[in-house]
Amino acid sequence: MEAKLKELKTAWDVFRDTRDNEVIPNFFAGKVAKAKAVGGGIQKERFAKISSMVDELLTMT
């Protein structure tokens, strides 16, 4: 279970860093299309993976 938690933290860190360093700055810079592309592309995939990992961890306990 510890390995799964570490994997979840790594996935969350990547998601958070992209959100904070790409999505939000692009949005506020008026580059809404770029923010949407990242947010609706790779970030959407990452969030789905994170959600799946959380569900898996919850069934382990």
Wavefront OBJ file of the C-alpha trace (Angstrom):
o trace
v 0.000 0.000 0.000
v 2.908 2.332 0.693
v 4.052 2.041 -2.927
v 0.553 2.960 -4.136
v 0.515 6.025 -1.874
v 3.896 7.106 -3.212
v 2.646 6.670 -6.783
v -0.453 8.721 -5.953
v 1.650 11.509 -4.425
v 3.886 11.609 -7.492
v 0.875 11.790 -9.821
v -0.675 14.545 -7.696
v 2.571 16.536 -7.620
v 2.799 16.474 -11.433
v -0.880 17.458 -11.741
v -0.504 20.303 -9.234
v 2.702 21.629 -10.797
v 1.161 21.723 -14.277
v -1.961 23.405 -12.917
v 0.034 26.019 -11.019
v 2.729 26.649 -13.651
v 0.825 26.274 -16.925
v -2.959 26.203 -16.700
v -3.565 29.049 -14.251
v -0.846 31.401 -15.587
v -2.025 30.900 -19.175
v -5.602 31.589 -18.175
v -4.731 34.829 -16.408
v -2.454 35.867 -19.284
v -5.446 35.663 -21.600
v -4.204 32.480 -23.259
v -7.457 30.711 -22.527
v -7.219 28.319 -25.488
v -3.803 27.124 -24.318
v -5.063 26.737 -20.743
v -8.062 24.747 -21.997
v -5.855 22.559 -24.181
v -3.664 21.572 -21.248
v -6.534 21.412 -18.765
v -8.748 19.353 -21.035
v -5.942 17.198 -22.383
v -3.140 15.835 -20.247
v -4.576 17.235 -17.015
v -7.890 15.499 -17.632
v -6.032 12.215 -18.128
v -3.942 12.781 -15.017
v -6.996 13.588 -12.912
v -8.743 10.422 -14.107
v -5.668 8.408 -13.124
v -5.540 10.080 -9.699
v -9.245 9.385 -9.127
v -8.787 5.754 -10.103
v -5.821 5.411 -7.764
v -7.795 6.900 -4.868
v -10.676 4.501 -5.532
v -8.243 1.586 -5.565
v -6.661 2.684 -2.286
v -10.058 3.071 -0.641
v -10.983 -0.499 -1.508
v -7.714 -1.727 0.008
v -8.528 -0.411 3.477
l 1 2 3 4 5 6 7 8 9 10 11 12 13 14 15 16 17 18 19 20 21 22 23 24 25 26 27 28 29 30 31 32 33 34 35 36 37 38 39 40 41 42 43 44 45 46 47 48 49 50 51 52 53 54 55 56 57 58 59 60 61
